[in-house]
Amino acid sequence: MSRNHHTKTKPIEPVFYYGESETEVIEVLSFDNNSIPLKVRELRWKLNQKAVNEPEFRFYSLYNQICRTDVIETAWKNVGKRGKAAGIDGVCAEEFLDNPVKLGEFLTGIRETLTNKTYRADPVLRVYIPKANKGKRPLGIPTLKDRVVQAATLLIMEPIFEADFLECSHGFRPGKKAHEALEKIQETIKSGRTEIYDADLKSYFDTIPHDKLMKCVKMRVVDSSILKLIESWLKAPIIEKTDDNKRLPPKANRQGVQQGGVISPLLSNLYLHWLDKKFHMKAGPYTWANARLIRYADDFVVCANQISQKLTDWIKQTVEEWLGLTLNPDKTQILSLKKESRLDFLGYTFRYDRSLFGYKGKYLNVIPAKKSIVKARQEIHRLTASNLCRLPVESVVDRLNTFLRGWKNYFSYGYCKKAYAQLNFYAGGRMLQHLQRKSQRGYKRDDKSSHYALVRNTGLLYL
């Protein structure tokens, strides 16, 4: 494999950068530069440089770094925020944010249990969130104490594994964004690799084998104390509550990582790193199929000039037999973009369209997917629902603008004007309905104003 496919050519710089990464469910902790003391930054940089310069080196003495006061305090600054759900013990950050003395005692207690090696992971609270297909997705919420320790561990482990991750991996990584994955797909398709293997892993986070995952960790970290920490989080019992808030008996956790754990994004990314690595070996499809792999967390596509039976067999054998995961047969598909197929990835659609200006041939178009627009309309509808008519207009507009601004920030890649126009029309119409409902409660408007001007005067953001 050529060096330009490996992050070893791009080590973490002394001035640390950390961009935002986000997925539909996983909350990825992105360390804030301003919250990391200089000594902690230097430590992370040294760990990264050691890993870059010595690819075979295994770190055997890291636990004491996790126990450092400045590391624990940095971890707290990044997870101790208002509005976060409490774990099974009901403790949330609000209890400490306005009480420095109590916070100091809390962090000191965590450090003492780590130093004395009496720390024990708490059970994980299991809740379910709705999915787009009307199903439910399990979410595991660790206690605040466990979140702090996981964040401290992430501070130390992340720069080590970042030295190994390949350039084809774009999700759950500092400084990486979804737009980079989209750009890579567009570039790969334009190079002539228009045959796509669009893979979908069935319940990936819930099915990662613990034994194989720990072997992946041990390829770089052999500190037994840290390994015990990670195993304790993986095997932490799961507790669910009934509708009337009664606890059910704890369940054993024999596989998977908890969606909701601070350390989970790194571990889940680490496991699929070995798919990336095997793909790019001399005996892998990168060489013999001239194929390219683009992965964002557990979503990945393989682009090639031809998706042969040999290639599909290789993917299936590697994913299911070697990694012990399952490809979802209902969602995994082979696409030919030159034959009217379209690829939906990370909320966008890739397809070949005819030119609107009458030019011969077709061009590769990248637009927000229909599902993304439908979800956006649903959210706009929720933010302007009839039960919110008692709220001040300014409050409704502010919430709506926050959503629209975030949507525009993400869906700014490719050709998005049509999608913007659709949402502008829908948001304006919903806002007009809201104003008409308000008028029944004393809301007045100038009869000479057009509906368009009326909505614009509220300060509604237009994309």
C-alpha positions in Angstrom: 0.0 0.0 0.0 1.4 3.4 -0.9 2.1 5.9 1.9 -0.4 8.4 0.7 -3.2 6.3 2.0 -2.0 6.3 5.6 -2.2 9.0 8.2 1.4 8.4 9.1 2.2 11.1 6.5 -0.1 13.5 8.5 0.7 13.2 12.2 -1.2 15.3 14.7 0.4 18.8 14.8 1.5 20.4 18.0 -1.3 23.0 17.5 -4.2 20.6 17.9 -7.1 20.9 15.7 -10.4 19.3 16.4 -13.3 19.6 14.0 -16.9 18.4 14.5 -18.1 14.9 13.6 -21.6 13.8 14.1 -23.9 11.0 13.1 -27.6 10.3 13.6 -27.2 8.6 17.0 -23.6 8.6 18.2 -22.5 11.6 20.1 -18.8 12.0 19.2 -16.7 13.9 21.8 -14.7 16.6 20.0 -12.2 18.1 22.4 -12.2 21.8 22.5 -8.7 23.3 22.0 -9.3 26.0 24.6 -10.2 23.3 27.2 -6.9 21.3 26.8 -4.0 22.6 28.9 -0.7 23.0 27.2 0.9 20.1 29.1 -2.0 17.7 28.1 -1.6 18.9 24.5 2.1 18.2 24.6 1.5 14.7 26.1 -1.0 13.9 23.3 1.4 15.1 20.7 4.3 13.0 22.1 2.1 9.9 22.1 1.0 10.5 18.5 4.6 11.1 17.4 5.8 7.9 19.1 3.0 5.9 17.4 3.7 7.5 14.0 7.5 6.9 14.2 7.2 3.3 15.6 4.3 1.6 13.9 4.9 -1.7 15.7 5.4 -0.2 19.2 2.9 -1.3 21.9 2.3 1.2 24.7 2.7 -0.5 28.1 2.6 2.4 30.6 -0.3 4.7 30.0 -2.5 4.2 33.1 -0.7 6.8 35.2 -1.4 9.4 32.5 -5.1 8.8 32.8 -4.8 9.4 36.5 -3.3 12.8 36.1 -5.3 15.7 37.7 -5.1 17.9 34.6 -6.2 15.0 32.3 -9.3 14.3 34.6 -10.1 18.0 34.8 -9.9 18.3 31.0 -12.1 15.3 30.6 -14.7 16.9 32.9 -14.6 20.2 30.9 -15.6 18.2 27.8 -18.4 16.0 29.3 -19.6 18.0 32.2 -22.2 20.1 30.3 -25.7 21.1 31.0 -28.6 19.3 29.4 -27.0 15.8 29.2 -29.0 12.8 30.2 -28.2 11.2 33.6 -27.1 7.6 33.9 -28.6 5.0 36.2 -27.6 6.9 39.4 -29.5 10.0 38.3 -26.4 12.3 38.7 -26.1 15.0 36.1 -23.5 17.8 35.5 -25.9 20.5 36.8 -25.2 19.3 40.4 -21.6 20.4 40.1 -21.5 23.3 37.7 -22.7 25.8 40.2 -20.8 24.3 43.2 -17.0 24.4 42.8 -16.4 22.7 46.1 -18.7 19.8 45.3 -17.1 19.5 41.9 -13.6 19.4 43.4 -14.7 16.6 45.7 -16.3 14.7 42.8 -13.1 14.8 40.6 -10.8 14.1 43.5 -12.9 11.0 44.3 -12.6 9.8 40.7 -8.9 10.3 40.7 -8.4 8.4 44.0 -10.4 5.4 42.8 -8.3 5.3 39.7 -5.0 5.7 41.6 -6.0 3.1 44.1 -7.4 0.9 41.4 -10.7 0.6 43.2 -12.7 2.2 40.3 -15.6 0.0 39.1 -17.8 0.8 36.1 -21.5 1.3 36.9 -24.3 -0.4 35.0 -25.5 1.3 31.8 -29.0 2.8 31.5 -30.7 1.5 28.4 -33.2 3.7 26.6 -34.7 3.5 23.1 -34.9 6.2 20.5 -37.1 6.1 17.4 -35.7 5.2 14.1 -36.7 6.5 10.7 -38.3 3.1 9.8 -40.5 3.3 13.0 -38.3 0.9 14.9 -36.3 1.7 18.0 -32.6 2.0 18.4 -31.0 1.1 21.8 -28.9 3.8 23.5 -26.7 3.1 26.5 -26.2 6.0 28.9 -23.2 5.6 31.3 -23.1 7.5 34.6 -21.4 10.9 34.8 -18.5 9.3 36.7 -17.9 6.7 33.9 -18.2 9.4 31.2 -15.4 11.4 32.9 -13.1 8.4 33.1 -13.9 7.3 29.5 -13.1 10.9 28.3 -9.8 10.8 30.2 -9.0 7.5 28.6 -10.0 8.9 25.2 -7.6 11.8 25.7 -4.7 9.4 26.0 -5.7 6.7 23.5 -7.0 8.8 20.6 -3.7 10.2 19.4 -2.1 6.7 19.4 -4.8 5.1 17.2 -5.0 8.2 15.0 -1.5 7.4 13.9 -2.7 4.1 12.4 -6.1 5.0 10.9 -6.1 5.2 7.1 -7.2 8.1 4.9 -10.3 6.1 3.7 -11.8 6.5 7.2 -13.7 9.7 7.7 -16.1 9.2 10.6 -15.5 9.5 14.4 -12.1 11.2 13.9 -10.7 14.6 15.0 -10.5 17.0 12.2 -12.5 14.8 9.8 -15.9 15.8 8.4 -18.6 14.1 6.3 -18.0 16.4 3.5 -14.5 14.9 3.0 -16.1 11.5 2.5 -18.5 13.0 0.0 -15.7 14.7 -1.9 -13.7 11.4 -2.0 -16.7 9.5 -3.4 -17.3 12.2 -6.0 -13.6 12.1 -7.0 -13.6 8.3 -7.2 -16.7 8.1 -9.3 -15.4 10.7 -11.7 -12.2 8.7 -12.1 -14.3 6.0 -13.8 -15.2 3.8 -10.9 -18.9 4.0 -11.4 -19.8 0.5 -10.1 -20.7 0.7 -6.4 -20.9 -1.9 -3.6 -23.1 -0.1 -1.1 -22.8 -2.0 2.2 -25.0 -1.9 5.3 -23.9 -3.6 8.5 -26.7 -5.0 10.6 -26.8 -3.6 14.1 -23.0 -3.0 13.9 -22.5 -1.3 17.3 -24.5 -4.0 19.1 -22.7 -6.9 17.5 -19.0 -6.1 17.8 -17.3 -9.2 19.3 -15.6 -8.3 22.6 -12.7 -10.7 22.2 -11.8 -9.6 18.7 -12.2 -5.9 19.7 -9.8 -6.3 22.6 -7.3 -8.0 20.3 -7.4 -4.8 18.1 -6.8 -2.7 21.2 -3.8 -4.8 22.2 -2.2 -4.3 18.8 -1.2 -0.9 20.3 -2.0 -0.8 24.0 -0.9 -3.6 26.3 -1.2 -1.7 29.6 -3.2 -4.2 31.7 -4.8 -1.5 33.8 -6.2 0.2 30.8 -7.3 -3.0 29.2 -9.3 -3.8 32.4 -10.9 -0.4 32.2 -12.1 -1.0 28.6 -13.3 -4.5 29.4 -15.3 -3.2 32.4 -17.1 -0.7 30.1 -17.8 -3.3 27.4 -19.2 -5.8 29.9 -21.0 -3.3 32.2 -24.5 -4.7 33.0 -27.5 -3.1 31.2 -30.5 -1.9 33.1 -33.7 -0.8 31.6 -36.7 0.9 33.2 -40.4 0.4 32.8 -42.8 3.2 31.8 -43.4 3.9 35.5 -39.7 4.3 36.1 -39.1 1.0 37.8 -35.8 -0.8 37.3 -35.8 -4.1 35.6 -33.2 -6.8 36.5 -29.7 -6.1 35.0 -28.8 -7.9 31.8 -25.4 -9.2 30.9 -23.6 -7.6 28.0 -21.7 -10.1 26.0 -21.1 -8.2 22.7 -21.2 -4.7 21.2 -20.3 -1.2 22.4 -22.7 1.1 24.1 -24.1 3.8 21.8 -23.8 6.7 24.1 -20.5 5.9 25.7 -17.7 8.4 25.3 -15.1 5.8 24.4 -17.5 3.9 22.0 -16.9 5.9 18.8 -13.1 5.3 19.0 -13.5 1.6 19.7 -16.1 1.1 17.0 -13.9 2.9 14.5 -10.8 0.9 15.6 -12.6 -2.4 14.9 -13.4 -1.5 11.3 -9.9 0.0 10.8 -8.9 -3.6 10.2 -11.3 -3.8 7.3 -9.6 -0.7 5.9 -6.2 -2.2 6.5 -6.9 -5.6 4.9 -8.6 -3.9 1.9 -5.4 -1.9 1.2 -2.9 -4.8 1.6 -1.1 -6.1 -1.5 -3.5 -9.1 -1.5 -6.5 -6.9 -1.1 -9.1 -5.4 -3.6 -7.2 -2.1 -3.7 -4.6 -3.8 -5.8 -6.3 -6.7 -7.7 -9.7 -5.0 -8.3 -8.4 -1.4 -8.6 -11.2 -0.7 -6.1 -11.5 2.2 -3.6 -13.0 2.0 -0.1 -14.6 5.1 1.5 -15.9 4.6 5.0 -17.7 6.9 7.5 -18.0 5.0 10.8 -20.0 1.9 10.0 -21.2 3.1 6.6 -19.0 2.3 3.7 -19.0 1.9 -0.1 -16.5 0.2 -2.5 -16.1 1.9 -5.9 -14.6 0.0 -8.8 -14.7 -0.3 -12.6 -16.5 -3.6 -12.1 -18.0 -5.2 -9.0 -17.0 -8.8 -9.7 -18.1 -11.9 -7.9 -14.6 -12.2 -6.4 -14.9 -8.7 -4.9 -18.3 -9.3 -3.4 -17.1 -12.7 -2.0 -14.1 -11.0 -0.5 -16.2 -8.3 1.3 -18.6 -10.9 2.6 -15.9 -13.2 3.8 -14.0 -10.4 5.5 -16.9 -8.7 7.1 -18.9 -11.8 8.2 -16.3 -14.6 8.8 -13.2 -12.6 9.7 -14.7 -9.7 11.6 -17.8 -11.6 12.9 -20.3 -9.0 11.7 -23.4 -9.3 9.5 -24.2 -7.6 6.2 -27.8 -6.6 5.9 -29.1 -8.3 2.7 -32.1 -6.0 2.5 -30.0 -2.8 2.3 -26.7 -4.0 0.9 -26.7 -3.5 -2.9 -24.7 -3.2 -6.0 -25.2 -0.1 -8.1 -24.2 1.0 -11.6 -24.4 4.8 -11.7 -24.0 4.8 -15.5 -27.2 2.7 -15.7 -29.6 5.1 -14.1 -28.8 3.9 -10.5 -28.2 6.4 -7.7 -26.2 6.2 -4.5 -27.5 7.6 -1.3 -24.7 8.2 1.3 -24.6 10.4 4.4 -27.8 12.2 3.4 -26.8 12.9 -0.2 -27.6 11.4 -3.5 -25.0 10.7 -6.2 -26.5 10.3 -9.7 -25.8 11.1 -13.4 -28.2 13.7 -14.8 -28.6 15.3 -18.2 -27.4 18.9 -18.5 -30.1 21.6 -18.0 -28.3 23.6 -20.7 -28.6 21.1 -23.5 -25.0 19.8 -23.4 -24.4 16.3 -24.7 -23.9 13.4 -22.2 -24.5 13.4 -18.5 -22.7 14.8 -15.5 -22.4 13.6 -11.9 -24.8 15.4 -9.7 -24.6 15.5 -5.9 -27.7 16.7 -4.2 -29.4 16.4 -0.8 -31.3 13.1 -0.8 -35.1 13.0 -0.8 -35.1 11.4 2.6 -33.0 14.2 4.0 -35.6 16.8 2.7 -38.5 14.7 4.1 -36.8 14.7 7.5 -36.2 18.4 7.3 -39.8 19.1 6.5 -40.9 16.9 9.5 -38.6 18.8 11.8 -39.9 22.2 10.5 -43.4 20.9 11.1 -42.6 19.9 14.6 -41.0 23.3 15.4 -44.1 25.1 14.1 -46.8 22.7 15.5 -50.2 24.1 16.6 -49.4 23.4 20.3 -46.6 26.0 20.1 -48.9 28.9 19.2 -48.7 30.2 22.7 -45.0 30.8 22.4 -43.8 34.2 21.3 -43.1 34.5 17.6 -39.5 35.4 18.3 -39.0 32.1 20.2 -40.5 30.0 17.4 -38.4 31.8 14.8 -35.2 31.4 16.8 -35.7 27.7 17.2 -36.6 27.3 13.5 -33.5 29.4 12.5 -31.2 27.3 14.6 -32.4 24.2 12.8 -32.3 25.8 9.3 -28.8 27.2 9.9 -27.5 23.8 11.0 -29.2 22.1 8.0 -27.6 24.5 5.6 -24.2 24.1 7.2 -24.3 20.4 6.5 -26.2 20.4 3.2 -24.0 23.0 1.5 -22.1 20.4 -0.6 -22.9 19.8 -4.2 -26.0 21.3 -5.9 -28.4 22.3 -3.2 -30.4 25.3 -4.6 -33.5 23.2 -5.4 -33.6 21.7 -1.9 -33.1 25.2 -0.4 -36.0 26.5 -2.5 -38.3 23.6 -1.3 -37.5 24.2 2.3 -37.8 27.9 2.1 -41.3 27.6 0.6 -42.3 25.0 3.2 -40.9 26.9 6.2 -42.5 30.1 5.0 -45.8 28.5 4.7 -45.6 26.9 8.1 -44.6 30.2 9.6 -47.5 31.9 8.0 -49.9 29.3 9.5 -48.3 29.9 12.9 -48.9 33.7 12.5 -52.5 33.1 11.5 -53.0 31.0 14.6 -51.4 33.7 16.7 -53.7 36.4 15.2 -56.6 34.7 17.0 -54.9 35.7 20.2 -54.3 39.3 19.5 -51.5 39.1 16.8 -51.8 42.1 14.5 -50.4 42.7 11.1 -50.4 45.4 8.5 -53.1 44.5 5.9 -51.1 46.1 3.2 -48.2 43.7 3.7 -47.9 40.6 1.5 -47.6 37.2 3.1 -44.0 37.0 1.9 -43.1 40.3 3.5 -45.0 39.3 6.7 -42.9 36.1 7.1 -39.6 37.8 6.3 -40.3 40.5 8.9 -40.3 37.9 11.6 -36.6 37.3 10.9 -37.1 33.8 9.5 -33.9 32.5 7.9 -34.0 31.8 4.2 -31.6 29.3 2.8 
